[in-house]
Amino acid sequence: MQQENQKGQFNSNFGFLMAALGSAVGLGNLWSFPYKLGVGGGFAFLLIYAVLAVIVGYPLMLSEIAIGRKTGKAAIEAYKEIKRPFMFNGILQTIVPWLLICFYCTFGGFITKYLVESITAIFSKDAVLNTGDPGALFGGMISSTGSAVAWMTGFLLLTMVIIFGGVSGGIEKFCKVAMPALFVMLVVVVIRSCTLPGAGAGLEFLFKPNLESWSTAKGFFDILGSAGGQMFFSLSLCSGCIIAYGSYLSKKENLESNAAIITIGDSLVAVLAGMAIMPAVFANGLEPGAGPGLLFISMTAVFQAMGTIGKVFQLLFWLLVFFAALSSSIGMMEAGISAILDSRIKKGKAANRIQVSVIMTIFAWIGNFLTTADQLGGSKNAALVGFRNLFGQPDVLDVWDCLAEGILMPLTGLIMAILLGWFVPHYVDDEIANGGTRKFKSQGFYNFCIKWVGPIFMAMIVYNQISSFWGK
């Protein structure tokens, strides 16, 4: 058995792929990708995202899986084993999921509420999702702190229960069912959305070549920064999660094909999410760049406009978003938990998964309480306003996001590329070749990207992300 650290192991490669895709496919695809796509001009954003996924996303994904499997450890101890001075990068990557989970479960709670309400809407024509004003419903939900905290807590506890089951008994078992179901439901919603009257304008917005937003250097680099940050968030890169999952993977599996499947699969879901949302948005005369509320407000309006059949698609839609959010929440929690388990094992202590899971759950609850209490910037509480001003952000959500997605994910990706491209070149080559065909087929492409192309683009992404959050 590969693992000697008592943390667990995936029973199958399919289970690993579904868990890794589950971590990657989440709110980054179904919540932030569509509205950033809208703000970024549709096709112009999509083109940059696709290029970055190939030349930056795939090499980093392959690197993280290989690092995890070669060392058998989570990010902190893995980087320490690669080159001790770079251990700090593992620490920074481990901080990322602790920051992301501080707002993720808040939105998980919102989604859970909408899912429950969509079930009610099937049986009652007077249900709020059928008759209420979409904007007022969303505004009322985020401004009702007690209710929001309750839904967030329920979502967080569900995440914790699945984590309790361990790698194969909890994470793998859930994701092997949830991810195929998510894909099927997403395809069904896409078909319906694309057949709505007027949906063609949404598809043109996505796929018709239009690079008008690149007309200025600032416009191009703004989209580059946004697409790059989105790529890191969407693929769960440099968040400790993929390294942790890689450490649970059997030595016999082909890492190149796994990295390609995860990168392509996640990007495909992101595009499908755009095809599910944008045609429906255009068909109903809504604003494609409506911001974070696009998922909740615009889609509710769309389903209301569909009439009776809209209730069914509404339920399917919120069920798939719920599965996506929960699988990603599990991945974030596991990244932090795996690092703590490594520390305990190093000290000769037992890998008590339940105890460590409870510790991280308490921390996550505190972070999410701050996010929900802030009401996405609507709170006038002096302490919360002061906390936001400390980091120069409009709300607590953006505080967590700017530190994680804005800085740490692209920055630690840049450092990882420099480490593997310049300080310890070919470190993962033998691990990548150790599986499947016993060859490293994309070695030339990988080495070129990890040494030259990746660092250049990631440096630009870091600069533009910092400018985006603090340069205005």
Secondary structure, DSSP 8 states (H G I E B T S, - for coil): ----SSS---S-HHHHHHHHHHHHSSHIIIIIHHHHHHHTTTHHHHHHHHHHIIIIIHHHHHHHHHHHHHH-S-HHHHHHHH-GGGHHHHHHHHHHHHHHHHHHHHHHHHHHHHHHHHHHHHH-TTSHHHHS-HHHHHHHHHH-HHHHHHHHHHHHHHHHHHHHTHIIIIIIHHHHHHHHHHHHHHHHHHHHHHTSTTTHHHHHHHHS---GGGSSHHHHHHHHHHHHHHHHHHHTTTSSHHHHHHTTS-TTS-HHHHHHHHHHHHHHHHHHHHHHHHHHHHHTT--TT--TTIIIIIHHHHHHHTTHHHHHHHHHHHHHHHHHHHHHHHHHHHHHHHHHHHHHHHTT----HHHHHHHHHHHHHHHHHHHHHHGGGT---HHHHHHHHHHT-SSHHHHHHIIIIIIIHHHHHHHHHHIIIIISTTTTHHHHHSSTTSS-TTHHHHHHIIIIIHHHHHHHHHHHHHHHHH--
